[in-house]
Amino acid sequence: MMALDSGHSPLFQTSLEIPAFFVSYRWWEDEATTVFWAFDIQEISRVIRFGLFRDENFPRTSLRARNTDTIDAFLIALSVPHEYQLLDSLSHMQRVEEILRRSSIPPFEAIPWSWFPQSQASDAREIATAIETESHFHFRQIDFEEFVRAALGYNALFVDWFLQQHTALYLILLNHLQAHPEDVPLYTEVEKHLRSRSPFAHRALLHSLMAVKPGGSRDIPRPNATGFQFIAGPIQDLFKDQPGRLSDMLKMLSVLAVRFRRQYAHAAAMNWKTPFDTSLAFLEDCLTYSSPMDLALNMKGLDEHQFAEITRQALVTDDAAVRQLFVNWQTLNISVWECCCALPDLIPYLQDCVQNLLATRNYHSLMAMISGLRNYAISTMRTDVGNSNALILEALIPPEIISLMNPAENYSAYRQHYKKYPGVPFLIPHIRDFKQNGDTGLEPVCKFLQAE
């Protein structure tokens, strides 16, 4: 990171904000070399996107060494039909550059820190909120791929810039407090409100207060954790726990990138403390079971095991075991959506799994997967070219299956189907039926529980 001027050193350094990471063998670098000599452009694109290698020119050199026909096929696979004619005019080198561009994260944009102290500001909580908002804004500019690179010890320009902007905040606050010493009590109060917020903004303010009143800040607690522990630590653990599986690792990272954006970029409030959740049980099952039928059977076994702990009384009182079933249902729903967003080529496999879940009468997981696929279709809907007032949703689920998810009359289509073909139940309509009509609403579920 560059020095700010001749009189100041950076307050933050990437190497000090990322937990130390040591491995005896960087297996992913060797596997990346192998990927570039294969013919899976999606896998090659993921390697380019995450950049898990020392030589940043490595992808360019590798692709230029491939023959013309291979590069043509790669570029076509990354394009849509209306682009083909334009791409025909590109040279071999230009096509390589186009593949690199389409596979890479958006280029870095240096957006400077733009919050400044106001001379009339007097509310400490409002000031802390404004600083937190600015810090969160800059965090949003960092792609997940950059955090992966930083966690593994590679250059990460986006992360460096984020830290430099918090050094800028330190200098802004320092200059303000030196020019307006009467505001020191106000910003001492601001510091208290920032303790539970951005650790970087808090540390910038803390150091500015220490600089202007060295002896008056002894009662202020000193942070001792690395700032990016909550995101870099879980990423590092992922690489330690699953060595030698680059293809699967890149798919996992792609799904985690979707989760990262949902959790941090789209969130109204930033959570700087809780470790980033890298658990991917559903995706790991998809990668483990090559057959959708095998996956469906595994899901049914797991669901039956969970339902074995449920009793009629548990359903009536909505106890912890029942609530956990709903948590697991929502987790599967979101997991399917994440996988579709990150790995669209996995969708046919998921569609086959849905068909097998219906065949095995596992309505609990079936409805969660239908919901996840439907949410993906909604999130990728597009305007009809022939009618700008019409939206097109991709039909990912056959009408006869999607109809089971119709909530009309308390999922009447599902409940009628369930009477004919009972199995692992979708609990929501049964519990609602119980609340509206008494014990008869739970009879279908109780029959299943007794059969268990």
TORKOL-4160 file (C-alpha; in steps of 0.2 Angstrom, whole numbers, padded with zeros to 4 digits, m for minus):
452
<pt num="1" X="0000" Y="0000" Z="0000"/>
<pt num="2" X="0007" Y="0017" Z="m0005"/>
<pt num="3" X="0012" Y="0030" Z="0008"/>
<pt num="4" X="0000" Y="0044" Z="0010"/>
<pt num="5" X="0013" Y="0058" Z="0012"/>
<pt num="6" X="0030" Y="0060" Z="0019"/>
<pt num="7" X="0023" Y="0063" Z="0037"/>
<pt num="8" X="0011" Y="0048" Z="0038"/>
<pt num="9" X="0012" Y="0029" Z="0037"/>
<pt num="10" X="m0003" Y="0019" Z="0034"/>
<pt num="11" X="m0013" Y="0015" Z="0049"/>
<pt num="12" X="m0019" Y="m0001" Z="0042"/>
<pt num="13" X="m0010" Y="m0015" Z="0032"/>
<pt num="14" X="m0017" Y="m0030" Z="0023"/>
<pt num="15" X="m0004" Y="m0042" Z="0030"/>
<pt num="16" X="m0009" Y="m0037" Z="0048"/>
<pt num="17" X="m0028" Y="m0037" Z="0045"/>
<pt num="18" X="m0028" Y="m0055" Z="0038"/>
<pt num="19" X="m0025" Y="m0070" Z="0050"/>
<pt num="20" X="m0008" Y="m0078" Z="0046"/>
<pt num="21" X="m0010" Y="m0093" Z="0034"/>
<pt num="22" X="0003" Y="m0106" Z="0031"/>
<pt num="23" X="0002" Y="m0122" Z="0021"/>
<pt num="24" X="0016" Y="m0133" Z="0016"/>
<pt num="25" X="0010" Y="m0136" Z="m0002"/>
<pt num="26" X="m0001" Y="m0124" Z="m0012"/>
<pt num="27" X="m0010" Y="m0138" Z="m0021"/>
<pt num="28" X="m0022" Y="m0126" Z="m0030"/>
<pt num="29" X="m0009" Y="m0118" Z="m0040"/>
<pt num="30" X="m0003" Y="m0134" Z="m0048"/>
<pt num="31" X="m0021" Y="m0139" Z="m0051"/>
<pt num="32" X="m0024" Y="m0122" Z="m0059"/>
<pt num="33" X="m0011" Y="m0126" Z="m0072"/>
<pt num="34" X="m0019" Y="m0143" Z="m0076"/>
<pt num="35" X="m0036" Y="m0134" Z="m0078"/>
<pt num="36" X="m0029" Y="m0122" Z="m0091"/>
<pt num="37" X="m0024" Y="m0137" Z="m0102"/>
<pt num="38" X="m0041" Y="m0145" Z="m0101"/>
<pt num="39" X="m0056" Y="m0141" Z="m0111"/>
<pt num="40" X="m0069" Y="m0135" Z="m0098"/>
<pt num="41" X="m0071" Y="m0116" Z="m0101"/>
<pt num="42" X="m0082" Y="m0114" Z="m0086"/>
<pt num="43" X="m0069" Y="m0121" Z="m0075"/>
<pt num="44" X="m0056" Y="m0111" Z="m0083"/>
<pt num="45" X="m0066" Y="m0095" Z="m0081"/>
<pt num="46" X="m0068" Y="m0099" Z="m0062"/>
<pt num="47" X="m0049" Y="m0101" Z="m0061"/>
<pt num="48" X="m0047" Y="m0084" Z="m0069"/>
<pt num="49" X="m0060" Y="m0076" Z="m0059"/>
<pt num="50" X="m0053" Y="m0081" Z="m0042"/>
<pt num="51" X="m0035" Y="m0079" Z="m0048"/>
<pt num="52" X="m0027" Y="m0092" Z="m0036"/>
<pt num="53" X="m0009" Y="m0090" Z="m0043"/>
<pt num="54" X="0006" Y="m0079" Z="m0040"/>
<pt num="55" X="0009" Y="m0074" Z="m0058"/>
<pt num="56" X="m0005" Y="m0063" Z="m0063"/>
<pt num="57" X="m0001" Y="m0065" Z="m0081"/>
<pt num="58" X="m0002" Y="m0084" Z="m0080"/>
<pt num="59" X="m0020" Y="m0085" Z="m0088"/>
<pt num="60" X="m0015" Y="m0074" Z="m0102"/>
<pt num="61" X="0001" Y="m0084" Z="m0106"/>
<pt num="62" X="m0009" Y="m0101" Z="m0105"/>
<pt num="63" X="m0023" Y="m0096" Z="m0116"/>
<pt num="64" X="m0012" Y="m0089" Z="m0129"/>
<pt num="65" X="m0003" Y="m0106" Z="m0130"/>
<pt num="66" X="m0019" Y="m0114" Z="m0135"/>
<pt num="67" X="m0024" Y="m0117" Z="m0153"/>
<pt num="68" X="m0035" Y="m0106" Z="m0163"/>
<pt num="69" X="m0050" Y="m0118" Z="m0163"/>
<pt num="70" X="m0050" Y="m0121" Z="m0145"/>
<pt num="71" X="m0050" Y="m0102" Z="m0141"/>
<pt num="72" X="m0064" Y="m0100" Z="m0153"/>
<pt num="73" X="m0074" Y="m0114" Z="m0145"/>
<pt num="74" X="m0070" Y="m0106" Z="m0128"/>
<pt num="75" X="m0076" Y="m0089" Z="m0133"/>
<pt num="76" X="m0092" Y="m0095" Z="m0141"/>
<pt num="77" X="m0096" Y="m0104" Z="m0125"/>
<pt num="78" X="m0095" Y="m0088" Z="m0116"/>
<pt num="79" X="m0105" Y="m0078" Z="m0128"/>
<pt num="80" X="m0123" Y="m0077" Z="m0135"/>
<pt num="81" X="m0128" Y="m0080" Z="m0153"/>
<pt num="82" X="m0130" Y="m0061" Z="m0158"/>
<pt num="83" X="m0112" Y="m0058" Z="m0153"/>
<pt num="84" X="m0105" Y="m0072" Z="m0164"/>
<pt num="85" X="m0103" Y="m0061" Z="m0180"/>
<pt num="86" X="m0094" Y="m0047" Z="m0170"/>
<pt num="87" X="m0082" Y="m0059" Z="m0162"/>
<pt num="88" X="m0077" Y="m0066" Z="m0179"/>
<pt num="89" X="m0067" Y="m0051" Z="m0183"/>
<pt num="90" X="m0056" Y="m0053" Z="m0168"/>
<pt num="91" X="m0038" Y="m0059" Z="m0169"/>
<pt num="92" X="m0032" Y="m0074" Z="m0159"/>
<pt num="93" X="m0024" Y="m0062" Z="m0146"/>
<pt num="94" X="m0040" Y="m0051" Z="m0145"/>
<pt num="95" X="m0051" Y="m0067" Z="m0142"/>
<pt num="96" X="m0039" Y="m0072" Z="m0128"/>
<pt num="97" X="m0042" Y="m0054" Z="m0120"/>
<pt num="98" X="m0060" Y="m0056" Z="m0122"/>
<pt num="99" X="m0061" Y="m0072" Z="m0113"/>
<pt num="100" X="m0051" Y="m0065" Z="m0099"/>
<pt num="101" X="m0062" Y="m0050" Z="m0098"/>
<pt num="102" X="m0078" Y="m0060" Z="m0098"/>
<pt num="103" X="m0071" Y="m0072" Z="m0084"/>
<pt num="104" X="m0064" Y="m0058" Z="m0073"/>
<pt num="105" X="m0072" Y="m0048" Z="m0059"/>
<pt num="106" X="m0076" Y="m0030" Z="m0063"/>
<pt num="107" X="m0061" Y="m0019" Z="m0064"/>
<pt num="108" X="m0056" Y="m0010" Z="m0048"/>
<pt num="109" X="m0063" Y="0008" Z="m0046"/>
<pt num="110" X="m0055" Y="0019" Z="m0033"/>
<pt num="111" X="m0069" Y="0027" Z="m0024"/>
<pt num="112" X="m0062" Y="0039" Z="m0011"/>
<pt num="113" X="m0068" Y="0042" Z="0007"/>
<pt num="114" X="m0082" Y="0055" Z="0006"/>
<pt num="115" X="m0088" Y="0057" Z="0024"/>
<pt num="116" X="m0081" Y="0072" Z="0033"/>
<pt num="117" X="m0085" Y="0080" Z="0050"/>
<pt num="118" X="m0098" Y="0094" Z="0050"/>
<pt num="119" X="m0094" Y="0109" Z="0061"/>
<pt num="120" X="m0112" Y="0110" Z="0067"/>
<pt num="121" X="m0114" Y="0091" Z="0071"/>
<pt num="122" X="m0118" Y="0087" Z="0089"/>
<pt num="123" X="m0126" Y="0070" Z="0090"/>
<pt num="124" X="m0113" Y="0057" Z="0094"/>
<pt num="125" X="m0125" Y="0042" Z="0088"/>
<pt num="126" X="m0129" Y="0051" Z="0072"/>
<pt num="127" X="m0110" Y="0054" Z="0068"/>
<pt num="128" X="m0106" Y="0035" Z="0072"/>
<pt num="129" X="m0120" Y="0029" Z="0061"/>
<pt num="130" X="m0114" Y="0040" Z="0047"/>
<pt num="131" X="m0096" Y="0034" Z="0049"/>
<pt num="132" X="m0102" Y="0016" Z="0049"/>
<pt num="133" X="m0113" Y="0019" Z="0034"/>
<pt num="134" X="m0097" Y="0025" Z="0024"/>
<pt num="135" X="m0087" Y="0011" Z="0030"/>
<pt num="136" X="m0100" Y="m0002" Z="0025"/>
<pt num="137" X="m0101" Y="0007" Z="0008"/>
<pt num="138" X="m0082" Y="0004" Z="0005"/>
<pt num="139" X="m0084" Y="m0014" Z="0011"/>
<pt num="140" X="m0097" Y="m0017" Z="m0002"/>
<pt num="141" X="m0085" Y="m0012" Z="m0016"/>
<pt num="142" X="m0074" Y="m0027" Z="m0012"/>
<pt num="143" X="m0078" Y="m0043" Z="m0022"/>
<pt num="144" X="m0078" Y="m0059" Z="m0013"/>
<pt num="145" X="m0065" Y="m0066" Z="m0025"/>
<pt num="146" X="m0053" Y="m0052" Z="m0018"/>
<pt num="147" X="m0056" Y="m0058" Z="0000"/>
<pt num="148" X="m0051" Y="m0076" Z="m0006"/>
<pt num="149" X="m0035" Y="m0069" Z="m0013"/>
<pt num="150" X="m0031" Y="m0059" Z="0002"/>
<pt num="151" X="m0035" Y="m0074" Z="0014"/>
<pt num="152" X="m0022" Y="m0085" Z="0004"/>
<pt num="153" X="m0009" Y="m0071" Z="0004"/>
<pt num="154" X="m0011" Y="m0065" Z="m0014"/>
<pt num="155" X="m0012" Y="m0047" Z="m0019"/>
<pt num="156" X="m0029" Y="m0039" Z="m0017"/>
<pt num="157" X="m0030" Y="m0022" Z="m0023"/>
<pt num="158" X="m0048" Y="m0019" Z="m0018"/>
<pt num="159" X="m0044" Y="m0024" Z="0000"/>
<pt num="160" X="m0029" Y="m0013" Z="0000"/>
<pt num="161" X="m0039" Y="0002" Z="m0005"/>
<pt num="162" X="m0052" Y="m0001" Z="0008"/>
<pt num="163" X="m0039" Y="m0001" Z="0021"/>
<pt num="164" X="m0031" Y="0015" Z="0014"/>
<pt num="165" X="m0048" Y="0024" Z="0015"/>
<pt num="166" X="m0049" Y="0020" Z="0033"/>
<pt num="167" X="m0032" Y="0027" Z="0035"/>
<pt num="168" X="m0039" Y="0043" Z="0026"/>
<pt num="169" X="m0053" Y="0043" Z="0039"/>
<pt num="170" X="m0040" Y="0043" Z="0053"/>
<pt num="171" X="m0031" Y="0058" Z="0045"/>
<pt num="172" X="m0048" Y="0067" Z="0042"/>
<pt num="173" X="m0053" Y="0065" Z="0060"/>
<pt num="174" X="m0035" Y="0069" Z="0066"/>
<pt num="175" X="m0035" Y="0086" Z="0057"/>
<pt num="176" X="m0053" Y="0090" Z="0063"/>
<pt num="177" X="m0049" Y="0087" Z="0081"/>
<pt num="178" X="m0033" Y="0096" Z="0080"/>
<pt num="179" X="m0042" Y="0111" Z="0072"/>
<pt num="180" X="m0057" Y="0109" Z="0084"/>
<pt num="181" X="m0051" Y="0103" Z="0101"/>
<pt num="182" X="m0068" Y="0108" Z="0108"/>
<pt num="183" X="m0075" Y="0093" Z="0098"/>
<pt num="184" X="m0064" Y="0080" Z="0107"/>
<pt num="185" X="m0078" Y="0076" Z="0120"/>
<pt num="186" X="m0090" Y="0074" Z="0106"/>
<pt num="187" X="m0079" Y="0061" Z="0097"/>
<pt num="188" X="m0075" Y="0052" Z="0113"/>
<pt num="189" X="m0093" Y="0049" Z="0114"/>
<pt num="190" X="m0094" Y="0044" Z="0096"/>
<pt num="191" X="m0080" Y="0031" Z="0099"/>
<pt num="192" X="m0092" Y="0022" Z="0112"/>
<pt num="193" X="m0105" Y="0020" Z="0098"/>
<pt num="194" X="m0092" Y="0014" Z="0086"/>
<pt num="195" X="m0086" Y="0000" Z="0097"/>
<pt num="196" X="m0099" Y="m0013" Z="0091"/>
<pt num="197" X="m0098" Y="m0007" Z="0073"/>
<pt num="198" X="m0084" Y="m0006" Z="0059"/>
<pt num="199" X="m0068" Y="m0011" Z="0068"/>
<pt num="200" X="m0058" Y="m0001" Z="0055"/>
<pt num="201" X="m0068" Y="0015" Z="0057"/>
<pt num="202" X="m0067" Y="0012" Z="0076"/>
<pt num="203" X="m0049" Y="0010" Z="0076"/>
<pt num="204" X="m0046" Y="0026" Z="0065"/>
<pt num="205" X="m0056" Y="0036" Z="0077"/>
<pt num="206" X="m0047" Y="0028" Z="0092"/>
<pt num="207" X="m0030" Y="0032" Z="0085"/>
<pt num="208" X="m0035" Y="0050" Z="0081"/>
<pt num="209" X="m0041" Y="0053" Z="0099"/>
<pt num="210" X="m0025" Y="0045" Z="0106"/>
<pt num="211" X="m0015" Y="0057" Z="0095"/>
<pt num="212" X="m0024" Y="0073" Z="0102"/>
<pt num="213" X="m0025" Y="0068" Z="0120"/>
<pt num="214" X="m0012" Y="0054" Z="0123"/>
<pt num="215" X="m0015" Y="0054" Z="0142"/>
<pt num="216" X="m0034" Y="0055" Z="0142"/>
<pt num="217" X="m0038" Y="0039" Z="0132"/>
<pt num="218" X="m0032" Y="0026" Z="0144"/>
<pt num="219" X="m0050" Y="0020" Z="0148"/>
<pt num="220" X="m0054" Y="0017" Z="0130"/>
<pt num="221" X="m0053" Y="m0002" Z="0126"/>
<pt num="222" X="m0040" Y="m0007" Z="0113"/>
<pt num="223" X="m0045" Y="m0019" Z="0099"/>
<pt num="224" X="m0033" Y="m0034" Z="0097"/>
<pt num="225" X="m0041" Y="m0045" Z="0084"/>
<pt num="226" X="m0037" Y="m0044" Z="0065"/>
<pt num="227" X="m0050" Y="m0034" Z="0057"/>
<pt num="228" X="m0054" Y="m0047" Z="0043"/>
<pt num="229" X="m0054" Y="m0062" Z="0054"/>
<pt num="230" X="m0073" Y="m0064" Z="0052"/>
<pt num="231" X="m0071" Y="m0067" Z="0033"/>
<pt num="232" X="m0053" Y="m0072" Z="0030"/>
<pt num="233" X="m0053" Y="m0085" Z="0044"/>
<pt num="234" X="m0067" Y="m0096" Z="0037"/>
<pt num="235" X="m0060" Y="m0095" Z="0020"/>
<pt num="236" X="m0043" Y="m0101" Z="0026"/>
<pt num="237" X="m0051" Y="m0115" Z="0035"/>
<pt num="238" X="m0060" Y="m0120" Z="0019"/>
<pt num="239" X="m0043" Y="m0123" Z="0010"/>
<pt num="240" X="m0036" Y="m0132" Z="0025"/>
<pt num="241" X="m0051" Y="m0144" Z="0027"/>
<pt num="242" X="m0052" Y="m0149" Z="0009"/>
<pt num="243" X="m0035" Y="m0151" Z="0000"/>
<pt num="244" X="m0033" Y="m0156" Z="m0018"/>
<pt num="245" X="m0050" Y="m0153" Z="m0025"/>
<pt num="246" X="m0049" Y="m0137" Z="m0035"/>
<pt num="247" X="m0063" Y="m0140" Z="m0047"/>
<pt num="248" X="m0075" Y="m0143" Z="m0032"/>
<pt num="249" X="m0067" Y="m0129" Z="m0022"/>
<pt num="250" X="m0070" Y="m0116" Z="m0036"/>
<pt num="251" X="m0089" Y="m0122" Z="m0036"/>
<pt num="252" X="m0090" Y="m0120" Z="m0018"/>
<pt num="253" X="m0082" Y="m0103" Z="m0019"/>
<pt num="254" X="m0093" Y="m0097" Z="m0033"/>
<pt num="255" X="m0108" Y="m0102" Z="m0022"/>
<pt num="256" X="m0101" Y="m0093" Z="m0007"/>
<pt num="257" X="m0098" Y="m0077" Z="m0018"/>
<pt num="258" X="m0117" Y="m0077" Z="m0020"/>
<pt num="259" X="m0120" Y="m0079" Z="m0001"/>
<pt num="260" X="m0107" Y="m0065" Z="0002"/>
<pt num="261" X="m0116" Y="m0053" Z="m0009"/>
<pt num="262" X="m0133" Y="m0057" Z="m0001"/>
<pt num="263" X="m0126" Y="m0056" Z="0017"/>
<pt num="264" X="m0115" Y="m0041" Z="0016"/>
<pt num="265" X="m0118" Y="m0031" Z="0000"/>
<pt num="266" X="m0137" Y="m0031" Z="0001"/>
<pt num="267" X="m0139" Y="m0030" Z="0019"/>
<pt num="268" X="m0145" Y="m0014" Z="0028"/>
<pt num="269" X="m0134" Y="m0017" Z="0043"/>
<pt num="270" X="m0116" Y="m0024" Z="0043"/>
<pt num="271" X="m0111" Y="m0038" Z="0054"/>
<pt num="272" X="m0092" Y="m0036" Z="0057"/>
<pt num="273" X="m0091" Y="m0049" Z="0071"/>
<pt num="274" X="m0099" Y="m0066" Z="0066"/>
<pt num="275" X="m0088" Y="m0077" Z="0056"/>
<pt num="276" X="m0094" Y="m0079" Z="0038"/>
<pt num="277" X="m0104" Y="m0095" Z="0036"/>
<pt num="278" X="m0095" Y="m0106" Z="0023"/>
<pt num="279" X="m0105" Y="m0122" Z="0026"/>
<pt num="280" X="m0111" Y="m0129" Z="0010"/>
<pt num="281" X="m0119" Y="m0146" Z="0015"/>
<pt num="282" X="m0132" Y="m0146" Z="0000"/>
<pt num="283" X="m0119" Y="m0142" Z="m0013"/>
<pt num="284" X="m0107" Y="m0155" Z="m0006"/>
<pt num="285" X="m0121" Y="m0168" Z="m0007"/>
<pt num="286" X="m0123" Y="m0163" Z="m0026"/>
<pt num="287" X="m0105" Y="m0165" Z="m0029"/>
<pt num="288" X="m0104" Y="m0181" Z="m0020"/>
<pt num="289" X="m0119" Y="m0190" Z="m0028"/>
<pt num="290" X="m0117" Y="m0190" Z="m0047"/>
<pt num="291" X="m0135" Y="m0197" Z="m0049"/>
<pt num="292" X="m0150" Y="m0186" Z="m0044"/>
<pt num="293" X="m0159" Y="m0201" Z="m0039"/>
<pt num="294" X="m0145" Y="m0205" Z="m0026"/>
<pt num="295" X="m0146" Y="m0187" Z="m0020"/>
<pt num="296" X="m0165" Y="m0188" Z="m0018"/>
<pt num="297" X="m0164" Y="m0205" Z="m0009"/>
<pt num="298" X="m0151" Y="m0197" Z="0003"/>
<pt num="299" X="m0162" Y="m0182" Z="0006"/>
<pt num="300" X="m0176" Y="m0193" Z="0010"/>
<pt num="301" X="m0166" Y="m0203" Z="0022"/>
<pt num="302" X="m0161" Y="m0187" Z="0031"/>
<pt num="303" X="m0178" Y="m0180" Z="0032"/>
<pt num="304" X="m0186" Y="m0197" Z="0038"/>
<pt num="305" X="m0173" Y="m0197" Z="0052"/>
<pt num="306" X="m0177" Y="m0179" Z="0057"/>
<pt num="307" X="m0196" Y="m0183" Z="0057"/>
<pt num="308" X="m0193" Y="m0198" Z="0068"/>
<pt num="309" X="m0190" Y="m0185" Z="0082"/>
<pt num="310" X="m0207" Y="m0177" Z="0079"/>
<pt num="311" X="m0223" Y="m0181" Z="0089"/>
<pt num="312" X="m0241" Y="m0175" Z="0087"/>
<pt num="313" X="m0238" Y="m0165" Z="0103"/>
<pt num="314" X="m0223" Y="m0157" Z="0096"/>
<pt num="315" X="m0233" Y="m0151" Z="0081"/>
<pt num="316" X="m0246" Y="m0144" Z="0092"/>
<pt num="317" X="m0234" Y="m0135" Z="0104"/>
<pt num="318" X="m0222" Y="m0130" Z="0090"/>
<pt num="319" X="m0207" Y="m0136" Z="0100"/>
<pt num="320" X="m0189" Y="m0135" Z="0096"/>
<pt num="321" X="m0188" Y="m0150" Z="0084"/>
<pt num="322" X="m0202" Y="m0143" Z="0074"/>
<pt num="323" X="m0194" Y="m0126" Z="0072"/>
<pt num="324" X="m0178" Y="m0134" Z="0067"/>
<pt num="325" X="m0187" Y="m0143" Z="0053"/>
<pt num="326" X="m0193" Y="m0126" Z="0047"/>
<pt num="327" X="m0175" Y="m0119" Z="0048"/>
<pt num="328" X="m0168" Y="m0134" Z="0038"/>
<pt num="329" X="m0182" Y="m0131" Z="0025"/>
<pt num="330" X="m0177" Y="m0113" Z="0023"/>
<pt num="331" X="m0159" Y="m0117" Z="0022"/>
<pt num="332" X="m0162" Y="m0129" Z="0008"/>
<pt num="333" X="m0173" Y="m0116" Z="m0001"/>
<pt num="334" X="m0159" Y="m0103" Z="0000"/>
<pt num="335" X="m0145" Y="m0116" Z="m0004"/>
<pt num="336" X="m0154" Y="m0121" Z="m0020"/>
<pt num="337" X="m0156" Y="m0103" Z="m0025"/>
<pt num="338" X="m0137" Y="m0100" Z="m0021"/>
<pt num="339" X="m0132" Y="m0115" Z="m0032"/>
<pt num="340" X="m0143" Y="m0109" Z="m0047"/>
<pt num="341" X="m0136" Y="m0092" Z="m0046"/>
<pt num="342" X="m0118" Y="m0097" Z="m0045"/>
<pt num="343" X="m0118" Y="m0113" Z="m0055"/>
<pt num="344" X="m0132" Y="m0112" Z="m0069"/>
<pt num="345" X="m0125" Y="m0128" Z="m0077"/>
<pt num="346" X="m0131" Y="m0137" Z="m0061"/>
<pt num="347" X="m0149" Y="m0133" Z="m0064"/>
<pt num="348" X="m0153" Y="m0149" Z="m0075"/>
<pt num="349" X="m0146" Y="m0160" Z="m0061"/>
<pt num="350" X="m0157" Y="m0150" Z="m0048"/>
<pt num="351" X="m0172" Y="m0152" Z="m0060"/>
<pt num="352" X="m0170" Y="m0171" Z="m0060"/>
<pt num="353" X="m0168" Y="m0171" Z="m0042"/>
<pt num="354" X="m0185" Y="m0163" Z="m0040"/>
<pt num="355" X="m0193" Y="m0176" Z="m0051"/>
<pt num="356" X="m0185" Y="m0190" Z="m0040"/>
<pt num="357" X="m0191" Y="m0181" Z="m0024"/>
<pt num="358" X="m0208" Y="m0182" Z="m0031"/>
<pt num="359" X="m0207" Y="m0200" Z="m0035"/>
<pt num="360" X="m0200" Y="m0204" Z="m0018"/>
<pt num="361" X="m0214" Y="m0194" Z="m0010"/>
<pt num="362" X="m0202" Y="m0183" Z="0000"/>
<pt num="363" X="m0213" Y="m0167" Z="0000"/>
<pt num="364" X="m0203" Y="m0158" Z="0013"/>
<pt num="365" X="m0187" Y="m0157" Z="0003"/>
<pt num="366" X="m0197" Y="m0156" Z="m0014"/>
<pt num="367" X="m0206" Y="m0140" Z="m0009"/>
<pt num="368" X="m0190" Y="m0132" Z="m0003"/>
<pt num="369" X="m0181" Y="m0136" Z="m0019"/>
<pt num="370" X="m0196" Y="m0130" Z="m0029"/>
<pt num="371" X="m0196" Y="m0114" Z="m0020"/>
<pt num="372" X="m0177" Y="m0111" Z="m0023"/>
<pt num="373" X="m0179" Y="m0115" Z="m0041"/>
<pt num="374" X="m0194" Y="m0103" Z="m0042"/>
<pt num="375" X="m0185" Y="m0089" Z="m0033"/>
<pt num="376" X="m0170" Y="m0091" Z="m0045"/>
<pt num="377" X="m0182" Y="m0090" Z="m0060"/>
<pt num="378" X="m0189" Y="m0074" Z="m0053"/>
<pt num="379" X="m0172" Y="m0066" Z="m0049"/>
<pt num="380" X="m0167" Y="m0069" Z="m0068"/>
<pt num="381" X="m0183" Y="m0064" Z="m0076"/>
<pt num="382" X="m0181" Y="m0053" Z="m0092"/>
<pt num="383" X="m0192" Y="m0042" Z="m0102"/>
<pt num="384" X="m0200" Y="m0050" Z="m0118"/>
<pt num="385" X="m0191" Y="m0043" Z="m0133"/>
<pt num="386" X="m0208" Y="m0042" Z="m0142"/>
<pt num="387" X="m0217" Y="m0034" Z="m0128"/>
<pt num="388" X="m0209" Y="m0022" Z="m0116"/>
<pt num="389" X="m0223" Y="m0023" Z="m0104"/>
<pt num="390" X="m0222" Y="m0042" Z="m0102"/>
<pt num="391" X="m0209" Y="m0052" Z="m0091"/>
<pt num="392" X="m0202" Y="m0069" Z="m0095"/>
<pt num="393" X="m0199" Y="m0081" Z="m0081"/>
<pt num="394" X="m0189" Y="m0097" Z="m0086"/>
<pt num="395" X="m0199" Y="m0112" Z="m0084"/>
<pt num="396" X="m0188" Y="m0123" Z="m0073"/>
<pt num="397" X="m0202" Y="m0134" Z="m0066"/>
<pt num="398" X="m0215" Y="m0144" Z="m0075"/>
<pt num="399" X="m0233" Y="m0136" Z="m0072"/>
<pt num="400" X="m0239" Y="m0152" Z="m0064"/>
<pt num="401" X="m0226" Y="m0150" Z="m0050"/>
<pt num="402" X="m0226" Y="m0132" Z="m0048"/>
<pt num="403" X="m0245" Y="m0133" Z="m0045"/>
<pt num="404" X="m0241" Y="m0142" Z="m0029"/>
<pt num="405" X="m0233" Y="m0125" Z="m0023"/>
<pt num="406" X="m0249" Y="m0115" Z="m0026"/>
<pt num="407" X="m0254" Y="m0108" Z="m0009"/>
<pt num="408" X="m0272" Y="m0105" Z="m0015"/>
<pt num="409" X="m0284" Y="m0112" Z="m0002"/>
<pt num="410" X="m0270" Y="m0117" Z="0010"/>
<pt num="411" X="m0261" Y="m0127" Z="m0004"/>
<pt num="412" X="m0276" Y="m0137" Z="m0008"/>
<pt num="413" X="m0268" Y="m0145" Z="m0024"/>
<pt num="414" X="m0254" Y="m0152" Z="m0013"/>
<pt num="415" X="m0266" Y="m0158" Z="0001"/>
<pt num="416" X="m0276" Y="m0167" Z="m0012"/>
<pt num="417" X="m0261" Y="m0175" Z="m0019"/>
<pt num="418" X="m0255" Y="m0180" Z="m0002"/>
<pt num="419" X="m0271" Y="m0189" Z="0002"/>
<pt num="420" X="m0268" Y="m0200" Z="m0013"/>
<pt num="421" X="m0249" Y="m0202" Z="m0011"/>
<pt num="422" X="m0243" Y="m0199" Z="0007"/>
<pt num="423" X="m0225" Y="m0197" Z="0011"/>
<pt num="424" X="m0213" Y="m0186" Z="0020"/>
<pt num="425" X="m0225" Y="m0171" Z="0023"/>
<pt num="426" X="m0223" Y="m0152" Z="0019"/>
<pt num="427" X="m0228" Y="m0146" Z="0036"/>
<pt num="428" X="m0235" Y="m0128" Z="0033"/>
<pt num="429" X="m0252" Y="m0132" Z="0026"/>
<pt num="430" X="m0255" Y="m0147" Z="0038"/>
<pt num="431" X="m0251" Y="m0136" Z="0053"/>
<pt num="432" X="m0262" Y="m0122" Z="0046"/>
<pt num="433" X="m0276" Y="m0134" Z="0043"/>
<pt num="434" X="m0275" Y="m0140" Z="0061"/>
<pt num="435" X="m0276" Y="m0122" Z="0067"/>
<pt num="436" X="m0291" Y="m0119" Z="0057"/>
<pt num="437" X="m0300" Y="m0135" Z="0058"/>
<pt num="438" X="m0294" Y="m0144" Z="0073"/>
<pt num="439" X="m0287" Y="m0162" Z="0075"/>
<pt num="440" X="m0292" Y="m0168" Z="0058"/>
<pt num="441" X="m0279" Y="m0156" Z="0050"/>
<pt num="442" X="m0265" Y="m0166" Z="0058"/>
<pt num="443" X="m0272" Y="m0183" Z="0054"/>
<pt num="444" X="m0262" Y="m0185" Z="0037"/>
<pt num="445" X="m0245" Y="m0181" Z="0046"/>
<pt num="446" X="m0249" Y="m0191" Z="0061"/>
<pt num="447" X="m0252" Y="m0206" Z="0050"/>
<pt num="448" X="m0235" Y="m0204" Z="0043"/>
<pt num="449" X="m0227" Y="m0202" Z="0060"/>
<pt num="450" X="m0235" Y="m0218" Z="0066"/>
<pt num="451" X="m0229" Y="m0227" Z="0051"/>
<pt num="452" X="m0211" Y="m0221" Z="0055"/>
